[in-house]
Amino acid sequence: MEGQIGVLYQEGKQIGGVFDWQYSIALEPMPKKNWTDWKAGSPNITALSYWLLRKPDSPIFQADLFQFIRGHLALVDSSIVEIKFPDFTLNKKLLGPVKMIWTKSLSF
């Protein structure tokens, strides 16, 4: 799944966001006696760029991810993620990529 924008929150306040994100889930093998079952692994989320409004208090964020659907932004996922930003320059679009380590879904 791909989307255009994501908003990052800490303690209920917007701290920044991401642009051009991609969300993918790989299948992981689970060997059984005579065959292999497959299960969904943890999501892999990356963004091509980001911005910060203030320096984060921790690397843990609520990430709300949006897609343009029929000309409108639609929320498609809300998760808790861990991000280690390479640069903390404020109020400027910064190039990534930025990897978001998925921790927990808030969507389900």
N, CA and C atoms as an extended XYZ file, in Angstrom:
324
Properties=species:S:1:pos:R:3:atomname:S:1:resname:S:1:resid:I:1 pbc="F F F"
N         0.849       -1.157        0.000 N   MET     1
C         0.000        0.000        0.000 CA  MET     1
C         0.901        1.227        0.000 C   MET     1
N         0.496        2.235       -0.741 N   GLU     2
C         1.257        3.473       -0.798 CA  GLU     2
C         0.346        4.650       -0.491 C   GLU     2
N         0.936        5.716        0.027 N   GLY     3
C         0.152        6.896        0.328 CA  GLY     3
C         0.977        8.156        0.214 C   GLY     3
N         0.299        9.279        0.354 N   GLN     4
C         0.926       10.549        0.092 CA  GLN     4
C         1.463       11.251        1.342 C   GLN     4
N         0.772       11.141        2.452 N   ILE     5
C         1.175       11.905        3.631 CA  ILE     5
C         0.869       11.118        4.904 C   ILE     5
N         1.670       11.357        5.923 N   GLY     6
C         1.440       10.770        7.240 CA  GLY     6
C         1.680       11.842        8.287 C   GLY     6
N         0.940       11.767        9.367 N   VAL     7
C         1.073       12.740       10.456 CA  VAL     7
C         1.605       12.008       11.676 C   VAL     7
N         2.619       12.592       12.336 N   LEU     8
C         3.249       11.994       13.507 CA  LEU     8
C         2.849       12.753       14.763 C   LEU     8
N         2.440       11.993       15.792 N   TYR     9
C         1.998       12.580       17.061 CA  TYR     9
C         2.808       12.016       18.226 C   TYR     9
N         2.996       12.844       19.247 N   GLN    10
C         3.486       12.411       20.557 CA  GLN    10
C         2.623       13.100       21.599 C   GLN    10
N         2.108       12.314       22.523 N   GLU    11
C         1.237       12.815       23.592 CA  GLU    11
C         0.068       13.626       23.041 C   GLU    11
N        -0.495       13.158       21.924 N   GLY    12
C        -1.671       13.780       21.337 CA  GLY    12
C        -1.407       15.059       20.558 C   GLY    12
N        -0.151       15.468       20.410 N   LYS    13
C         0.173       16.698       19.687 CA  LYS    13
C         0.980       16.365       18.437 C   LYS    13
N         0.646       17.057       17.341 N   GLN    14
C         1.392       16.823       16.106 CA  GLN    14
C         2.824       17.318       16.275 C   GLN    14
N         3.759       16.450       15.930 N   ILE    15
C         5.176       16.781       16.053 CA  ILE    15
C         5.847       16.876       14.682 C   ILE    15
N         5.204       16.343       13.650 N   GLY    16
C         5.762       16.360       12.308 CA  GLY    16
C         4.963       15.460       11.396 C   GLY    16
N         5.624       14.996       10.335 N   GLY    17
C         4.940       14.124        9.405 CA  GLY    17
C         5.893       13.567        8.366 C   GLY    17
N         5.330       12.758        7.483 N   VAL    18
C         6.105       12.113        6.430 CA  VAL    18
C         5.373       12.283        5.095 C   VAL    18
N         6.146       12.215        4.003 N   PHE    19
C         5.603       12.263        2.653 CA  PHE    19
C         5.954       10.976        1.917 C   PHE    19
N         5.071       10.585        1.002 N   ASP    20
C         5.318        9.454        0.098 CA  ASP    20
C         5.756        8.201        0.841 C   ASP    20
N         4.818        7.637        1.607 N   TRP    21
C         5.110        6.451        2.415 CA  TRP    21
C         4.692        5.192        1.653 C   TRP    21
N         5.302        4.091        2.071 N   GLN    22
C         4.967        2.773        1.530 CA  GLN    22
C         4.874        1.791        2.692 C   GLN    22
N         3.844        0.976        2.688 N   TYR    23
C         3.526        0.025        3.761 CA  TYR    23
C         3.454       -1.350        3.112 C   TYR    23
N         4.286       -2.275        3.566 N   SER    24
C         4.242       -3.624        2.994 CA  SER    24
C         4.346       -4.663        4.112 C   SER    24
N         3.808       -5.824        3.823 N   ILE    25
C         3.849       -6.935        4.779 CA  ILE    25
C         4.342       -8.172        4.030 C   ILE    25
N         5.394       -8.770        4.544 N   ALA    26
C         5.944       -9.981        3.932 CA  ALA    26
C         5.377      -11.217        4.636 C   ALA    26
N         5.330      -12.308        3.911 N   LEU    27
C         4.919      -13.585        4.504 CA  LEU    27
C         6.145      -14.271        5.105 C   LEU    27
N         5.955      -14.862        6.278 N   GLU    28
C         7.035      -15.581        6.956 CA  GLU    28
C         6.679      -17.060        7.041 C   GLU    28
N         7.618      -17.946        6.713 N   PRO    29
C         7.327      -19.376        6.774 CA  PRO    29
C         7.246      -19.874        8.218 C   PRO    29
N         6.333      -20.821        8.438 N   MET    30
C         6.201      -21.493        9.727 CA  MET    30
C         6.222      -23.000        9.449 C   MET    30
N         7.401      -23.625        9.534 N   PRO    31
C         7.498      -25.055        9.217 CA  PRO    31
C         6.602      -25.912       10.126 C   PRO    31
N         5.907      -26.843        9.525 N   LYS    32
C         5.098      -27.844       10.237 CA  LYS    32
C         5.736      -29.203        9.975 C   LYS    32
N         5.111      -30.267       10.419 N   LYS    33
C         5.690      -31.603       10.258 CA  LYS    33
C         6.046      -31.921        8.816 C   LYS    33
N         5.070      -31.900        7.928 N   ASN    34
C         5.318      -32.298        6.543 CA  ASN    34
C         5.109      -31.162        5.539 C   ASN    34
N         4.882      -29.967        5.992 N   TRP    35
C         4.648      -28.856        5.080 CA  TRP    35
C         5.022      -27.547        5.779 C   TRP    35
N         4.819      -26.453        5.085 N   THR    36
C         5.108      -25.133        5.632 CA  THR    36
C         3.851      -24.284        5.591 C   THR    36
N         3.471      -23.725        6.710 N   ASP    37
C         2.413      -22.722        6.782 CA  ASP    37
C         3.061      -21.353        6.626 C   ASP    37
N         2.262      -20.368        6.301 N   TRP    38
C         2.766      -19.003        6.154 CA  TRP    38
C         1.937      -18.073        7.022 C   TRP    38
N         2.589      -17.090        7.602 N   LYS    39
C         1.872      -16.079        8.393 CA  LYS    39
C         2.364      -14.703        7.978 C   LYS    39
N         1.538      -13.704        8.215 N   ALA    40
C         1.927      -12.331        7.905 CA  ALA    40
C         2.958      -11.865        8.925 C   ALA    40
N         4.014      -11.247        8.440 N   GLY    41
C         5.052      -10.708        9.311 CA  GLY    41
C         4.695       -9.299        9.748 C   GLY    41
N         5.600       -8.651       10.441 N   SER    42
C         5.387       -7.270       10.861 CA  SER    42
C         5.458       -6.341        9.654 C   SER    42
N         4.635       -5.304        9.637 N   PRO    43
C         4.664       -4.362        8.519 CA  PRO    43
C         6.010       -3.646        8.411 C   PRO    43
N         6.384       -3.348        7.184 N   ASN    44
C         7.572       -2.560        6.887 CA  ASN    44
C         7.068       -1.232        6.325 C   ASN    44
N         7.366       -0.122        7.001 N   ILE    45
C         6.868        1.184        6.588 CA  ILE    45
C         8.057        2.103        6.345 C   ILE    45
N         8.103        2.729        5.174 N   THR    46
C         9.160        3.693        4.865 CA  THR    46
C         8.525        4.933        4.245 C   THR    46
N         9.223        6.060        4.377 N   ALA    47
C         8.786        7.314        3.763 CA  ALA    47
C         9.984        7.943        3.057 C   ALA    47
N         9.724        8.634        1.953 N   LEU    48
C        10.808        9.253        1.192 CA  LEU    48
C        11.305       10.554        1.811 C   LEU    48
N        10.450       11.249        2.565 N   SER    49
C        10.861       12.497        3.208 CA  SER    49
C        10.009       12.743        4.443 C   SER    49
N        10.433       13.723        5.250 N   TYR    50
C         9.736       14.021        6.501 CA  TYR    50
C         9.959       15.475        6.900 C   TYR    50
N         9.190       15.916        7.888 N   TRP    51
C         9.398       17.236        8.480 CA  TRP    51
C         9.107       17.146        9.969 C   TRP    51
N         9.727       18.011       10.740 N   LEU    52
C         9.514       18.066       12.186 CA  LEU    52
C         9.133       19.488       12.590 C   LEU    52
N         8.135       19.597       13.454 N   LEU    53
C         7.732       20.895       13.998 CA  LEU    53
C         8.470       21.207       15.294 C   LEU    53
N         8.866       20.160       16.006 N   ARG    54
C         9.686       20.305       17.221 CA  ARG    54
C        10.479       19.021       17.415 C   ARG    54
N        11.512       19.074       18.223 N   LYS    55
C        12.339       17.895       18.471 CA  LYS    55
C        11.528       16.859       19.256 C   LYS    55
N        11.541       15.622       18.823 N   PRO    56
C        10.775       14.574       19.511 CA  PRO    56
C        11.293       14.315       20.924 C   PRO    56
N        10.369       13.938       21.818 N   ASP    57
C        10.724       13.566       23.192 CA  ASP    57
C        11.269       12.146       23.258 C   ASP    57
N        10.872       11.308       22.300 N   SER    58
C        11.316        9.916       22.247 CA  SER    58
C        11.204        9.445       20.797 C   SER    58
N        11.696        8.251       20.479 N   PRO    59
C        11.572        7.750       19.107 CA  PRO    59
C        10.227        7.067       18.826 C   PRO    59
N         9.273        7.104       19.778 N   ILE    60
C         7.972        6.440       19.632 CA  ILE    60
C         6.907        7.469       19.235 C   ILE    60
N         6.142        7.141       18.179 N   PHE    61
C         5.139        8.049       17.636 CA  PHE    61
C         3.854        7.312       17.316 C   PHE    61
N         2.753        8.044       17.294 N   GLN    62
C         1.539        7.573       16.642 CA  GLN    62
C         1.631        8.101       15.221 C   GLN    62
N         1.514        7.229       14.241 N   ALA    63
C         1.577        7.612       12.831 CA  ALA    63
C         0.214        7.367       12.191 C   ALA    63
N        -0.407        8.433       11.703 N   ASP    64
C        -1.652        8.324       10.944 CA  ASP    64
C        -1.292        8.480        9.476 C   ASP    64
N        -1.575        7.455        8.665 N   LEU    65
C        -1.179        7.429        7.267 CA  LEU    65
C        -2.396        7.645        6.370 C   LEU    65
N        -2.239        8.557        5.392 N   PHE    66
C        -3.331        8.966        4.518 CA  PHE    66
C        -3.005        8.692        3.049 C   PHE    66
N        -4.065        8.377        2.281 N   GLN    67
C        -3.995        8.227        0.824 CA  GLN    67
C        -4.997        9.191        0.201 C   GLN    67
N        -4.683        9.665       -1.025 N   PHE    68
C        -5.679       10.397       -1.804 CA  PHE    68
C        -6.597        9.373       -2.448 C   PHE    68
N        -7.874        9.444       -2.135 N   ILE    69
C        -8.874        8.558       -2.720 CA  ILE    69
C        -9.993        9.433       -3.272 C   ILE    69
N       -10.178        9.392       -4.589 N   ARG    70
C       -11.193       10.208       -5.273 CA  ARG    70
C       -11.066       11.686       -4.906 C   ARG    70
N        -9.824       12.166       -4.862 N   GLY    71
C        -9.589       13.593       -4.636 CA  GLY    71
C        -9.615       14.041       -3.186 C   GLY    71
N        -9.761       13.096       -2.246 N   HIS    72
C        -9.815       13.442       -0.826 CA  HIS    72
C        -8.771       12.633       -0.058 C   HIS    72
N        -8.222       13.226        0.989 N   LEU    73
C        -7.321       12.466        1.863 CA  LEU    73
C        -8.148       11.565        2.764 C   LEU    73
N        -7.795       10.287        2.791 N   ALA    74
C        -8.512        9.312        3.619 CA  ALA    74
C        -7.516        8.612        4.533 C   ALA    74
N        -7.850        8.508        5.811 N   LEU    75
C        -7.024        7.786        6.772 CA  LEU    75
C        -7.108        6.302        6.460 C   LEU    75
N        -5.950        5.663        6.209 N   VAL    76
C        -5.944        4.240        5.888 CA  VAL    76
C        -5.261        3.400        6.957 C   VAL    76
N        -4.497        4.026        7.853 N   ASP    77
C        -3.867        3.278        8.943 CA  ASP    77
C        -3.449        4.232       10.045 C   ASP    77
N        -3.546        3.740       11.270 N   SER    78
C        -3.045        4.450       12.440 CA  SER    78
C        -2.301        3.421       13.285 C   SER    78
N        -1.007        3.666       13.527 N   SER    79
C        -0.171        2.701       14.237 CA  SER    79
C         0.806        3.407       15.164 C   SER    79
N         1.324        2.648       16.110 N   ILE    80
C         2.443        3.111       16.931 CA  ILE    80
C         3.709        2.629       16.241 C   ILE    80
N         4.646        3.563       16.004 N   VAL    81
C         5.883        3.237       15.290 CA  VAL    81
C         7.080        3.817       16.035 C   VAL    81
N         8.247        3.263       15.737 N   GLU    82
C         9.508        3.792       16.249 CA  GLU    82
C        10.288        4.329       15.057 C   GLU    82
N        10.790        5.563       15.193 N   ILE    83
C        11.549        6.197       14.110 CA  ILE    83
C        12.825        6.793       14.685 C   ILE    83
N        13.936        6.517       14.009 N   LYS    84
C        15.207        7.148       14.361 CA  LYS    84
C        15.560        8.099       13.227 C   LYS    84
N        15.264        9.380       13.423 N   PHE    85
C        15.503       10.377       12.383 CA  PHE    85
C        16.990       10.661       12.226 C   PHE    85
N        17.465       10.794       10.985 N   PRO    86
C        18.878       11.113       10.763 CA  PRO    86
C        19.197       12.591       11.005 C   PRO    86
N        18.177       13.457       10.979 N   ASP    87
C        18.391       14.902       11.108 CA  ASP    87
C        17.187       15.498       11.845 C   ASP    87
N        17.441       16.416       12.768 N   PHE    88
C        16.353       17.019       13.553 CA  PHE    88
C        16.114       18.484       13.187 C   PHE    88
N        16.489       18.904       11.980 N   THR    89
C        16.217       20.262       11.531 CA  THR    89
C        14.713       20.485       11.547 C   THR    89
N        14.271       21.613       12.108 N   LEU    90
C        12.842       21.894       12.255 CA  LEU    90
C        12.303       22.726       11.098 C   LEU    90
N        11.002       22.549       10.834 N   ASN    91
C        10.240       23.359        9.883 CA  ASN    91
C        10.819       23.361        8.469 C   ASN    91
N        11.306       22.222        8.049 N   LYS    92
C        11.878       22.080        6.710 CA  LYS    92
C        11.656       20.646        6.235 C   LYS    92
N        11.325       20.487        4.962 N   LYS    93
C        11.189       19.146        4.394 CA  LYS    93
C        12.584       18.545        4.258 C   LYS    93
N        12.772       17.361        4.857 N   LEU    94
C        14.064       16.677        4.855 CA  LEU    94
C        13.943       15.376        4.074 C   LEU    94
N        14.950       15.076        3.280 N   LEU    95
C        14.924       13.855        2.487 CA  LEU    95
C        15.274       12.650        3.334 C   LEU    95
N        14.624       11.527        3.067 N   GLY    96
C        14.862       10.279        3.767 CA  GLY    96
C        15.739        9.378        2.937 C   GLY    96
N        15.469        8.129        2.842 N   PRO    97
C        14.264        7.505        3.365 CA  PRO    97
C        14.296        7.357        4.884 C   PRO    97
N        13.109        7.290        5.445 N   VAL    98
C        12.938        7.095        6.880 CA  VAL    98
C        12.208        5.785        7.088 C   VAL    98
N        12.787        4.907        7.884 N   LYS    99
C        12.164        3.619        8.190 CA  LYS    99
C        11.388        3.751        9.490 C   LYS    99
N        10.144        3.274        9.464 N   MET   100
C         9.297        3.270       10.653 CA  MET   100
C         9.156        1.823       11.115 C   MET   100
N         9.565        1.548       12.318 N   ILE   101
C         9.459        0.201       12.879 CA  ILE   101
C         8.085        0.077       13.524 C   ILE   101
N         7.246       -0.766       12.932 N   TRP   102
C         5.876       -0.948       13.402 CA  TRP   102
C         5.884       -1.634       14.771 C   TRP   102
N         5.105       -1.081       15.708 N   THR   103
C         5.005       -1.650       17.044 CA  THR   103
C         3.608       -2.208       17.319 C   THR   103
N         2.584       -1.402       16.985 N   LYS   104
C         1.214       -1.813       17.323 CA  LYS   104
C         0.225       -1.062       16.440 C   LYS   104
N        -0.810       -1.743       15.982 N   SER   105
C        -1.844       -1.119       15.190 CA  SER   105
C        -2.884       -0.465       16.093 C   SER   105
N        -3.311        0.711       15.717 N   LEU   106
C        -4.424        1.360       16.401 CA  LEU   106
C        -5.682        1.304       15.528 C   LEU   106
N        -5.549        0.717       14.337 N   SER   107
C        -6.653        0.677       13.367 CA  SER   107
C        -7.623       -0.471       13.601 C   SER   107
N        -7.176       -1.534       14.277 N   PHE   108
C        -8.015       -2.724       14.414 CA  PHE   108
C        -8.398       -2.955       15.836 C   PHE   108
